[in-house]
Amino acid sequence: MRITAGVARGVPLDCPKCARPTLDKVKQAMFNSLYSLIDFKDLNVLDLFAGSGALGVEALSRGAAKTVFVDKSKEACEVIQKNIDNSKIQAEYSIFRTDFEKFKSKDKFDIIFLDPPYGTGMLEKALNVIAEMVNNLIVCESNEKITYSNNLECVSEKKYGTVFVSILRKKQ
């Protein structure tokens, strides 16, 4: 696993044992899809179920102003910190070790990455939890097509092998 673009392109990323990493080719395709929808410069990003932090670190490398990482695993939070340190990216970030349902933020996020454990029902729960935190896009990674509420619309849905990447937007 590595950072695929931006100021830290090529920097290798560690992954905690408790996480299922997003493959580089999926991550790169995901970000390429996002580029047609939004400019990363100065974005406020939330990486929920962060694991290694690969998606949030990638966003920072590509110009996001701030990323908030949330994971309940101590090991994951330690790996996220190590990956940020190794990338040498100079940007604002916060790491919260908490369950996604307990995470609260007054900030609104331009992009929220959701990559919960597959087959747990956490994705649908997380969509409800973060509904008021999103300004623009929600990027969901799952092993099946997702269902989402009426206040969201699907902008893009692509399948990469066994992985579905859905980009949702709040309806205006």
JOJO-V536848 format. One record per backbone hydrogen bond with DSSP energy under -0.5 kcal/mol. CO is the residue of the C=O (numbers start at 1). NH is the residue of the N-H. E is the energy in kcal/mol with one decimal. If there is no record, write none. Layout:
# JOJO-V536848
CO | NH | E
CO | NH | E
This chain:
# JOJO-V536848
1 | 13 | -2.5
3 | 10 | -3.5
6 | 9 | -1.6
8 | 11 | -2.2
11 | 3 | -2.2
16 | 19 | -1.6
19 | 21 | -0.6
23 | 27 | -2.9
24 | 28 | -2.9
25 | 29 | -1.8
26 | 30 | -2.6
27 | 31 | -2.5
28 | 32 | -2.2
29 | 33 | -2.1
30 | 34 | -1.9
31 | 35 | -2.0
32 | 36 | -0.8
33 | 36 | -0.7
34 | 37 | -1.9
34 | 38 | -2.2
40 | 43 | -1.9
43 | 45 | -0.6
43 | 65 | -1.5
43 | 66 | -1.9
44 | 110 | -2.6
44 | 111 | -1.3
45 | 68 | -2.6
46 | 48 | -0.7
46 | 113 | -3.1
47 | 50 | -0.5
47 | 70 | -2.5
48 | 115 | -1.1
50 | 52 | -0.5
50 | 53 | -2.9
53 | 57 | -3.1
54 | 58 | -2.0
55 | 59 | -2.0
56 | 60 | -2.1
57 | 61 | -2.6
58 | 62 | -1.7
59 | 64 | -2.5
60 | 63 | -1.5
61 | 7 | -2.3
63 | 42 | -2.1
65 | 92 | -1.5
66 | 45 | -2.8
67 | 69 | -0.5
67 | 94 | -1.8
68 | 47 | -3.3
69 | 96 | -3.0
70 | 49 | -1.2
70 | 50 | -2.4
71 | 98 | -0.7
73 | 77 | -2.1
74 | 78 | -2.1
75 | 79 | -2.2
76 | 80 | -2.6
77 | 81 | -2.0
78 | 82 | -2.1
79 | 83 | -2.8
80 | 84 | -2.4
81 | 85 | -2.6
82 | 86 | -2.8
83 | 87 | -1.6
84 | 88 | -1.1
84 | 89 | -0.7
85 | 88 | -0.6
89 | 91 | -1.1
92 | 67 | -1.5
94 | 69 | -3.2
95 | 97 | -0.5
96 | 71 | -2.1
96 | 98 | -1.1
99 | 102 | -1.4
99 | 103 | -1.0
109 | 135 | -3.9
109 | 136 | -0.9
110 | 137 | -2.7
111 | 46 | -2.2
112 | 114 | -0.5
112 | 139 | -3.2
113 | 48 | -2.3
114 | 141 | -2.5
117 | 120 | -0.9
121 | 125 | -1.4
122 | 126 | -3.0
123 | 127 | -2.3
124 | 128 | -1.4
125 | 129 | -2.0
126 | 130 | -2.5
127 | 131 | -0.6
130 | 133 | -2.1
130 | 134 | -0.8
133 | 109 | -3.5
136 | 170 | -1.1
137 | 112 | -1.9
138 | 140 | -0.6
138 | 168 | -3.3
139 | 114 | -3.2
140 | 166 | -2.6
142 | 164 | -3.2
149 | 152 | -1.5
151 | 171 | -2.8
153 | 155 | -0.5
153 | 169 | -2.5
156 | 167 | -3.2
158 | 165 | -3.0
159 | 161 | -0.5
160 | 162 | -0.6
160 | 163 | -2.1
163 | 160 | -3.4
164 | 142 | -2.3
164 | 166 | -0.5
165 | 158 | -2.4
166 | 140 | -3.2
166 | 168 | -0.6
167 | 155 | -3.3
167 | 156 | -1.5
168 | 138 | -2.4
169 | 153 | -2.8
